[in-house]
Amino acid sequence: MKFEDAVKMKFRCFKCKNTEAEVRKLATTGTGLTKIFDIQSNEFYAVICKNCGYTEFYEKSIIDGKKSVIGDVVDVLFG
């Protein structure tokens, strides 16, 4: 089951108890050279309550069960 589908089935907002949410994917830079060269090595799922806007972030590689090797190598080498 995809993460988005699981959220739609089981979501309940921590703040307002609403049951409708939107899932968005986002990527951010790391630190050091990844930031300078705008290499977006960190990926997340944002789960946003459609009623109050409360947002939770989940690391995409953990949810998807895989690790981003290129981003990790760049971050380790250039910190």
GUVODREN-195493 format. One line per field, with one value per residue (C-alpha): z, x, y; residue number from 1. Coordinates in steps of 0.2 Angstrom, whole numbers, plus 5000, padded with zeros to 4 digits. Last residue first. Layout:
pz	(Z	...)
px	(X	...)
py	(Y	...)
nr	(NUM	...)
This chain:
pz	(5027	5011	5010	5022	5014	4996	5000	5009	4995	4982	4992	4995	5007	5004	5014	5006	5023	5029	5013	5013	5030	5038	5041	5051	5046	5055	5042	5052	5041	5027	5039	5030	5029	5022	5015	5015	5005	5010	4996	4987	4979	4979	4975	4991	5002	4996	4998	5017	5024	5017	5004	5005	4996	4997	4994	4998	5006	5009	5024	5029	5046	5057	5075	5078	5084	5081	5065	5061	5046	5044	5026	5018	5026	5020	5003	5002	5010	4996	5000)
px	(5147	5156	5160	5147	5133	5138	5138	5121	5113	5119	5114	5096	5090	5075	5060	5048	5043	5061	5068	5053	5057	5040	5034	5019	5008	4993	4984	4968	4955	4964	4977	4994	5005	5022	5032	5051	5066	5084	5097	5092	5108	5107	5126	5129	5117	5125	5142	5139	5123	5108	5096	5078	5065	5046	5032	5015	5001	4984	4973	4955	4950	4949	4953	4957	4975	4982	4973	4966	4973	4969	4962	4969	4986	4987	4983	4997	5010	5006	5000)
py	(5089	5088	5069	5063	5074	5069	5051	5052	5061	5049	5034	5039	5025	5013	5007	5020	5026	5027	5035	5048	5055	5059	5077	5082	5097	5106	5115	5117	5108	5100	5093	5092	5076	5082	5067	5070	5070	5076	5076	5092	5097	5117	5119	5129	5118	5102	5110	5112	5107	5097	5103	5100	5090	5089	5077	5082	5072	5080	5076	5073	5065	5080	5078	5096	5095	5078	5076	5059	5050	5031	5028	5044	5042	5024	5029	5042	5030	5017	5000)
nr	(79	78	77	76	75	74	73	72	71	70	69	68	67	66	65	64	63	62	61	60	59	58	57	56	55	54	53	52	51	50	49	48	47	46	45	44	43	42	41	40	39	38	37	36	35	34	33	32	31	30	29	28	27	26	25	24	23	22	21	20	19	18	17	16	15	14	13	12	11	10	9	8	7	6	5	4	3	2	1)
